[in-house]
Amino acid sequence: MKLKKHGESTSITEVTNIDSMGFWILVNSKEHYLSFSDFPWFMDASIKSISHVKKESDTHLHWPDLDVDLSLDMIDNPEAYPLKFK
């Protein structure tokens, strides 16, 4: 049996479903929804690019193919992070 190096996360982060309105991602055993209207960077992305997500920390996700970085707070509260400055 091979063990992970000390400090590496062993929890699963994965895209669980994609539909025409957005997608669900499982992080730290909790599912989060990203609508394409709130996160337009994913709207025209391929399934492969959306599914290629890296968990950088317990609260930070990175999509290297799309050059997108989001925190879980941004995902759960998109209204607090407007796309345009007012």
ZADOMAR-536185 format. One line per 10 residues: number of its first residue (from 1); for each residue x, y, z of C-alpha. Coordinates in Angstrom, 2 decimals. Layout:
N
NUM	X/Y/Z | ...
END
This chain:
86
1	0.00/0.00/0.00 | 1.30/3.44/-0.90 | 0.49/6.35/1.37 | 0.19/9.96/0.28 | 2.95/12.35/1.26 | 2.35/14.25/4.47 | 0.30/17.37/3.80 | -1.29/16.23/0.54 | -5.08/16.31/0.35 | -6.74/12.92/-0.07
11	-10.33/14.17/-0.45 | -11.92/13.88/-3.86 | -12.67/16.93/-5.99 | -14.63/16.15/-9.12 | -17.25/17.50/-11.49 | -20.29/15.30/-10.93 | -22.74/16.65/-13.53 | -22.93/19.18/-16.37 | -26.12/20.44/-18.00 | -27.09/23.35/-20.24
21	-27.33/25.77/-17.29 | -24.15/24.93/-15.33 | -22.37/22.18/-13.47 | -21.97/20.56/-10.04 | -18.64/19.95/-8.38 | -17.93/17.79/-5.33 | -15.39/19.36/-2.95 | -14.69/18.22/0.62 | -17.71/15.86/0.48 | -20.04/18.78/-0.36
31	-21.60/19.48/-3.76 | -21.51/23.03/-5.18 | -23.34/24.41/-8.24 | -21.79/26.82/-10.75 | -24.29/28.35/-13.15 | -22.97/29.54/-16.49 | -24.70/32.89/-15.95 | -22.71/33.48/-12.75 | -19.49/31.92/-14.10 | -19.42/32.70/-17.85
41	-15.82/31.45/-18.29 | -17.18/27.90/-18.35 | -20.05/28.50/-20.81 | -18.19/27.59/-24.02 | -15.58/25.35/-22.38 | -15.28/21.69/-23.26 | -16.34/19.01/-20.80 | -12.70/17.97/-20.60 | -11.62/21.52/-19.61 | -14.38/21.87/-17.01
51	-13.59/18.45/-15.55 | -9.87/19.21/-15.28 | -9.98/20.94/-11.90 | -7.29/21.03/-9.24 | -7.88/21.61/-5.56 | -5.13/24.02/-4.58 | -6.24/24.18/-0.92 | -9.34/23.38/1.14 | -11.03/26.52/-0.20 | -9.33/27.20/-3.56
61	-9.95/25.54/-6.94 | -8.02/26.01/-10.18 | -8.97/25.09/-13.76 | -5.58/25.11/-15.54 | -6.98/24.67/-19.06 | -9.19/27.75/-18.59 | -6.89/29.81/-16.34 | -9.74/30.19/-13.81 | -9.24/30.34/-10.03 | -12.20/30.39/-7.64
71	-12.67/30.10/-3.91 | -15.53/28.08/-2.46 | -16.95/31.31/-1.05 | -17.09/32.77/-4.59 | -18.90/29.65/-5.78 | -21.37/29.60/-2.88 | -21.97/33.39/-2.88 | -21.50/34.69/-6.45 | -23.62/37.77/-5.72 | -20.90/39.00/-3.34
81	-18.36/38.93/-6.19 | -19.82/40.89/-9.13 | -18.19/40.46/-12.53 | -18.24/44.23/-13.10 | -17.18/46.98/-10.76 | -20.09/49.27/-9.82
END
